[in-house]
């Protein structure tokens, strides 16, 4: 997304926060009092009002109920968060990525979206939507490419990715696509824009059983976690759950190879795909 679009979106969230503050004060409620009624902390209400953090849809609904605003905050939330290029359960994650100072991901089967090449994204999209129109596929690829621009910015987040070796071995899109995708991982890591490590298959059951996860940290907001299954995703900000997921991520990090050994394994896999391409 262009910087102008990001600025407009942020301005819209600032309007959301200002309107929340105005209507809360009109109802003679403190941030703590409103927070208690919608089941979040008063600090969260303050972060919503300052546009530091975006509420979840159920929180926006409860705010409408408490402040008797006839669905204003839910409708505004949906308008701001709505982007048809993303699944409903993922749109809020995209918003959070844009303000995160640190992102840590574990990918058990596929390359994380922020690290995908356009050809890899296209292959994933066609695999999950074999009857999709060209326009649909184009929009999905463009959206994922746009997301990845946060790693190009001078203010990019610190980004860690732990990949299970399965990610390197599943030939998404064919040998040529995989060779280019793995070369992209190496180049991005060598440019010191990201830190990538790989958990080898020999690491055993724990790493093989762990599910996809994303952990995000922010300057002025509590950390958040995200997990995803088939056609569903869950954004978590409960401190106890986020702490447990951080513990799981730490165990995965211990099981991973060093960054240099990881890049060597990725390079070896890329070379294998190159050889397969040259012989077909």
N, C-alpha and C positions, 0 to 999 in steps of 0.2 A: 504494500500500500504506500502511496506517495506520502511524503511528510505532510502535505496540505490536508490530505484525507485524515491522517492520524490526528492532526490538530483539530480538525472539525469534530471528529469523534470524541476527543478529549473534552472539547468545549461543550458537547452535548451531555457528557457525563457530569461535567461541572454544573450544568443547568439542573440535571436530575438531583444532584446533591444540594444545590441551593434551594430548590423547591421542597425537598424533603425537610431541610432545616426550617424553612418558612412555615410549612404546614405543621410541623412538630411543635414549634413555638406557639402557633395559633391555638393548638390544642392544649397548651400549658403543660407540656411534658418535657422532662429533661431527657438527655440521651440515654441515661441509665434506665429511666422509667419506660421509654419506648422500647429499648432493647429487651427489657424483661418481658414485655408483652408480646414481642415477636420472636422470643427465644434466641437472641444473640446478646453479646455484651454491649454495654454502652459505648465502649471503645470502637466496636464495629460500626455502630451508628455514626460515630464521629468520622470514621474512615469513609463511609458511604457519602456523608455530607461534603467531605473534602475531595471526593472523586479519587481517592487513593485506592479504594477497593470497590468492586461491583457486587451487589447483593445477588444471591441465588434467586430463581424465580419464585420459590415458595416463600422466601422472606419478603419479596416485593408484594406478593399477594397478602401476606399477613399485615404489612404496613398499611396497605389499602384498607383492610378491615378495621384496624385500630384507629386510623386517622379518618376513616369514612370518606375516602377520596374516590369512590365509585370506579375502582380499577385503574386509576390514573398511573400509578407507579408500575403496575404489571404491564400495562399497554406500552408505556414509555420504555421499560426494560426490554420488552420483546422487539420493539422497533430498533433500539440501539444494538441489541445483540444479534438480531436476525441477519444472517448471511446465508442464502440458499446454497452456497457452495460447500457449506459445512453441515454435518449432521447436527440436529438440534442439541444433542447431548455434548457436542464438542465445541460449539460456538463460544461458550464462556471461557473455555481453555485458551482459545486463540487470543481473546482479550487479555487474559492474564499473562500470556507469554510476552506480550508487548511491554509490560511493565516489570517483568521479573528481572532481578539482578543475578540470579543463579538458577539454572535448570539442570536437573540430573535425571537421566532417563535410563531405564533398563528395557532392552528389546530382546524378547526371546525367539522371535521368528522372522520379523521383517525389519528392514532398515528404518529407523525413526523418520518421521515425516520431514523434520527440519534438515535432514541429511540426504534426502532422496534426490536423485537426478530426475529430470522430466520424463525420460524414457522408463525409468523404474516405476515412477508414479503412474504412468499410463498403463503399464503392465499390471500393476496391482488393481487399478480401477477396472480394467477389462476382465480381470480374473474374478472380481466380486460382482461385476455388473456386465455380463456377457452380451446383453441386448441393449446396452446403453447407446444413445445417439452420439455422433461426433461432437456435437455442441456440449453435451453433458461431460464427456471425457475431457474436452478442452478446458471447461470451467474447473474441473477437479485438478487438473495439472496446473493451471494458472494460479489457483488458490494456494496450492501447496508450495509452488515456487515463490509466491508472494510472502507466505509465512517465513520462508527461509531467509528473507532479507534482513530479519532481525540479527542474524549472525554476521551481516556485512556492516552494520552500523558501528560508528565509533563508540557508542554507548551500549554495545551488545552485551548480553548477559554472559556470565561465566557458564560455560556449557560442558557438561560431562555426559558421555554416553557409554554404557556398558552393553556390549552386544554378546549374545550367546553365539557360539560357533555355528549354530544352525543358520543364523542370518547369512553367513558367508556361503553356506553349502546349498541352500535352496535356490535353484536357478530361475529366479523371477524374470520373466521376459526373454529368457534365453541366454546363451553364453556371452554374446556380445554386450548385451545390456548389463549383465552382471560384472563383466570385466570393467566396463566404464564406471559402473556404480562404485565398485571397490576402489578404483583409481581415484574417484572423487573423494571418498573417505580419507584416503591417504593424503591427498593434496590439501584437504581442509585441515587435517591434523598437523601436517608439516608446516602450514601457514600459521599455526598456533592460534587458530580461531576456535578450536574445540579440543577436548581431550577425549580420546577414544581408547577403550580397553576391551579385550575379548575374553570371555570365559570359555575355555576349551571343553569339548564334550567329555573329556576325561574327568572333569571336575565333579561329576556325579549327579545324584538325584535332585538335590536341593535347587541347584541352578536350573536344571531341566524343568522343574515343576513350578518355579516362580513365574508369576504372570507379569505382563507389561505394566510398567509404572512410570510415572513422572512426578518429580518433586520440584516445587518452585519456591524460591525465596524472594522477598521484596524488601525495599528500604524501610518502608513505613507501614508494613502490614505483616500479619503472621504468615508462616509458611502454609502452603497448600499442596495437596497430593491429588493425583488423578490416576485412575485405573480404568482399563477398557476390556470389554469382552466383545463377542459377536453382536453387532448392531446395538450396543449399549455402552455407556461410559458413566463413571461416577466421580464427581469432584468432591474431595474431602477436605474440610478445614477444622475438624475436631482435633484439638491438640494431641489427645491421647492416641488417636489413630494415625495421625501424621508422624508422631514419634515412633510408633511401631513400624511404620513403613520405612522410616529413616534407618531403623535398626536392620531391617531386611536388606535395604540397599547397601548398608555397610558390610553385611555378610557377603553379598554378591561382589562387592569391590575387593574383598579379601580373596575371593576365589578367582579373580581375573588375573590374566597375565600382566606384566608391566606394559607401559605404553609402547616401548620400543619393540618388545616381543610381540605385542598385539599387532602393530603395524607390519611386522615381518610376516605374521600369519596371514594378514589380509593381503599382502603383496603376493604371497605364495598362492593363495586362492585365486587372485586376479590372473596370475600367470597361467594357472591351470585352465581357466576359462579362455584365455587368449589362445592357448594351444588347441583347445577344442574347436575354437572358431576357425583357426587356420587350417584345420584338417577336414572341415566339413564343406 
